[in-house]
Amino acid sequence: MEDEDCSPIWKIEEVESLILSFYDANHPGSINTAQSLLADFQSSSQAWTIASGLLNRPDEKVKFFGALTIIVKLNRESSSLSEAHAKELLDQLIIWYIDSFRHSFGSLVPRKLASALATFFIHFHQLWPNYIRHLCLSLSSYERPNSTQVLGEGPLNFGCLNQTELKALLWVVTNVMDDIVRLDCNAADNITLFHSVSQHATDATALLDRALTDSDSTAACNDAMKCIQSWVVFAQRLTPSDHHLVTLLRRLMPAVIDLIQTDTQFEVASDLVIEILACFPALLTEEHFQQLYSLLVSSWSNERYCRLLQDSSNFSSAQFGQLLLSVGDEKCQYLMQANNAHSRTLLAKLCGLLSSNGYPAIENKMFVPAVEFWSNFTETLSEVAGSDQLSETPWAKEALNLVSDAVSHAWQKIIYPPPFEMNEWDSSDKAGFTEARKDVVDFLQAVYALSGPQLVATFSNIVLISLHEAAWLRLEAAAFCLAGLAECGEEDQRFDDMLTAVFGSPLFSSLASGGEELPPRTKQTCLYLIEQYTGYFERNITFLGPALSLLFNLLAVQSMAASASRSILRLCSSCRHHLHSESENFFEEYRTLTDLGGLDCLSSEKVAGAVASITQAIPDESQRVHASYRLLGSVQHDVSRAKNLLHLPRETRLACFEQRCWDCTANEHPSLHTALKALKCLSAIARGFQAPSEGVIDLDVGARQKQVNTPFAIAHQQVMEIIVDIEKMFVGNSEVMELICSVLRCGFSETEAGPFVLGTDIVTNYLTSHFGHVPRPGLLVTTACSFISSLDGRYNVLTDSICIVLLQWVVALLENLPEPDHDPELSQHSIDFARRVLLKNPPALLMMQPAATAEFLFLFAIRLLEGTEPLPKSAAADFWTTLISLRSDEEQVNEASVQAMNVLGPLLLRSLARNIGGQASRTAIIWPKTG
């Protein structure tokens, strides 16, 4: 209770005035002030009394706030009410509630008072154990019964209630259940409350049955079904299940299902059944499902279904479609196996949903959930029947025929509209349609598990027919589906005959010569089809040349450059061993395109990577070395251009600015733009020179040697000159640094000499040359982490010295930080580097000289544990875990580890204790008494 001397004295007139000021359109600025003052009023001890006065005022808005205040006080201060005061409040609430139906012009006040009565029950259920019976008698007699305790145990006569009284009782019961389902059913404090609610189930379901069968009141039926929804959620959450409650609710289901075909109750009834099917299907018995099947194949259903096919954007139609899908999802296996009139009709309707009017995810709201249903249906069919037994199972053959029909409907719905129509779509429409196409591909991949390569043959034939008929949009959709099936068996040679029919057709020539009538999207999808089947071109090199010729020709077309360059990269990388003899021709083609300014920067990067992958496959080392010089020379040419552009105005336009290029909206200086292009091309070339993942790895060869006399020494010099020149031009640019680090990392995983497999001394010297004001030094340290991990695992003098030099460099970077959390990226990667050194070469850290350097690193790791940044803290925890669990074959290492923990152990334990205690100080913790 608040101190009366400090609390303001509130008057009912003042409170009423504040309430009415909420609705004063002439003074909108006063709303915040009124809201704050009214919140203070609701916190005061006077609010109980004044709220009663407000509920006796004639204004509806004032009464509403009075009821709201009662709810607020009950939720905040119910424990301060004595039993006598609580009973008095209940009596008054019932009187106000009854009067509100007599004197209110709308539902605003009655609904808020129903909520107040429900709130009272939540807090004082023990004082109102027969609340449904008590309220029923109060409403029917318009007065309060003498006792809330003894009201009889026989069945209640809800038939004596008129429509208004029935509505009033339903509102309270619904509010009680809505409040109940928000509570934690596992909390000990709620056990008696939940038990009390369960005891009201018989009365509640009798009330609901009365409302559902009241043919004169649409509102009562709808209110009853909303109430049932809350009871269902309550029954579902009870553990263990209350079988008595479930039985009572099941008795209501036939009436609910019957109401689905009543127009005024359709939306509420179908919504209730849909939710039960989704969340608590066990509530429905087989008799209920038979009732649903009969309903969904009736003439009423046929009429609804026709309307749905015409317009699925209408809410009522979409609701009917969702009901069909919900029944189908729940009884999927039964429907496919039953093979009776009901099941066949239902499945035919579910298949027909895929052909409803409108473009998927735009006007058509049923297509995506229907595709998801048929994906689940197909997967269930595959699990139940198995692809090997389909021909021997009569019902399975029927089901497979339905799946084939679903495929036919689905792929045709994802044909793009004509450009003029698509131009009217907004970004959300386009994204939705794109996702719907992906869903169809997922469905086709599920179907492939049943039908196998025959599905590939189907779409290959559609591609050929569409090509012959010049049906370009159909061709695009069919090619998209065929490309989507690549994941199912690109390496399956059974695909080859079907794909040969496609790639050996006039497709390539049509794409090359097609004029404006051939949409760019169709060309792009066909190029995507090529890149998805790179394995086919590896096995059928006859078509490799024509495919690449087409792709290089389309590079010059601005709208096709992105797709063509990506496909070139995928195809050249996959087929490099068939193309290495033509590496010089590929390079000349690339140089011609770049010299003429025919490539945007991103396409140039991908083509450079493609040429590099072909170069990597050259078996003769001297030829490979020479080819790498040429490629790196093209990058050096770009670096020279960047230098020449450095002193030109920012407004200078480059040729690539007129094409699709990297983000030019940031107003990059032409010199920086060209330098970034050079680095990105260098990174792409480095990735291209990486050996294919399926190559043979010689485990006896160290991952990296000093490489003083490597034939790639000149190439290494070229790479470092490019890196250093660009870094000097743009000191402090973090994107430049990020790209440089990506180039360096490309060579770390390689086991054979190459232009990017730099010597250990080159990498070490480059990294340690960065000190002081470096943009994102954490990038360099994480590169050092990868570098250390790539070194030969056996201890040797070379690895030992590298670890020591890099450790000292890392510690020096950390010593420059004012606080460990100042640069979380640097802190995280530095401690991760120390952990990797501990795993790779423990003596380098444990016996580090001077000892003060190692001591700083250990203490820094402890400070990170006590910091607030999650990633450095996690890295520090991993470091200490590694150190504590370190075991070595060398006794000297074990002794150093033990000695370190003897010194650092107490500090580490204190830090861990503070973390477990939530960083509380020692004096703030209540320690348990001992003894």
Secondary structure, DSSP 8 states (H G I E B T S, - for coil): ---TTTS----HHHHHHHHHHTT-TT-GGGHHHHHHHHHHHHHSTTHHHHHHHHHTSS-HHHHHHHHHHHHHHHHHHGGGS-HHHHHHHHHHHHHHHHHHHHH-SSSHHHHHHHHHHHHHHHHHGGG-TTHHHHHHHHHHHTS--S-SS---SS---GGG--HHHHHHHHHHHHHHHHHHTTS-TT-GGGHHHHHHHHHTHHHHHHHHHHHHT-TT-HHHHHHHHHHHHHHHHHHHH-SS--HHHHHHHHHHHHHHHHHTTSTTTHHHHHHHHHHHHHH-GGGS-HHHHHHHHHHHTSHHHHHHHHHHHH-SSSHHHHHHHHHHHHHHHHTHHHHHHH-SHHHHHHHHHHHHGGG-SS-BTTTBSSHHHHHHHHHHHHHHHHHHT-TTSGGG-HHHHHHHHHHHHHHHHHHHHT----HHHHTT--HHHHHHHHHHHHHHHHHHHHHHHHHTTHHHHHHHHHHHHHHHTT-HHHHHHHHHHHHHTHHHHTT-TTHHHHHHHHHTTTHHHHHHH--TTS-HHHHHHHHHHHHHTHHHHHH-GGGHHHHHHHHHHHTTSGGGHHHHHHHHHHHHHHTHHHHGGGHHHHHHHHHHHHHTT-S-HHHHHHHHHHHHHHHHT-SSHHHHHHHHHHHHHHHHHHHHHHHHHTTS-TT---GGGGSS-S-GGG---HHHHHHHHHHHHHHHHHHHTS--TTS---TTS-S----TT-TTHHHHHHHHHHHHHHHHHTTT-HHHHHHHHHHHHHTTT--S--TT---HHHHHHHHHT--SS-SSHHHHHHHHHHHHHHS-SS--HHHHHHHHHHHHHHHHHHHT-SSGGGSHHHHHHHHHHHHHHHHH-HHHHHT-SSHHHHHHHHHHHHHHHTSS-HHHHHHHHHHHHHHHT---S-HHHHHHHHHHHHHHHHHHHHHHHHHHTTT--GGGS------
